[in-house]
Amino acid sequence: MNVTINGTARELPAGATVTQAVRTLTELSGGVAVAVNDEVVSRGSWDSTTLAEADRVEVLTAVQGG
């Protein structure tokens, strides 16, 4: 299935979860926030939230610095 992750079209297997989408960008789980179709998905729901064709996923990571 085709989804858009951070503005880039990606191919994921049917039934892919938010966790799988995040892992296409980073292995980190801490300091990461995710929204699917403009709705924030809580970290505890990543494994149970499945994606659908044409979903838009935004993955944001916290950056530390000063």
N, C-alpha and C positions, 0 to 999 in steps of 0.2 A: 504494500500500500504506500501511497505517496503522502508525506506530511512535510510541513515547512518548519524547520528548526532554526531559530535565530535568523530568519530571512532566507535560508538556503533550502532548496528542495532536497529531500532525503527519501530513500526507499527503506522502509522497515517491514518486517514480516507482519502479516495479518494478525491482529490481536496483541500487538506490541503494547507494552506499558510505558508509563512515564519514566520509570526507572531505566528501561532500555533506551529511550530517547536521550536521557541525560548522559548515559554511558557512551553515546556516539560523540560526545564533546569532552567529557571529563570523567575520571574515576572517582573524583571527590564527591562526597555526599554532604559534608558539613560546609556551611557557608554558601549553599546553593539554594536558590529560589526558582520555582517553576510556575508558569502560567500557561494554561491551555485555552485557546480561544478567548484570551483576555480575562480568564478567571484563575486566581491563584489556587494551586493544588498543594495541600499541606504535605509535609514530608512523610507523614504516616500513611498517606493515601497513594503514594507513588506506585507501589507494587500492585495495587488493586485498581488503579485507574487505567483503563485501556484507551488507546487512541483509535480514531476512525479516519478513514480516507479524507484528505484535505484539511486535517486539523492543523492549527497554527500553534507551535510550541515555542515559548520564550524561556531560555535558561540563563539565569543571571548568577554570577559568582561574586562573592565579596572580595574586594581587593584591599589589602592592608598597606598603609604607607603614610608618609607624612610630609 
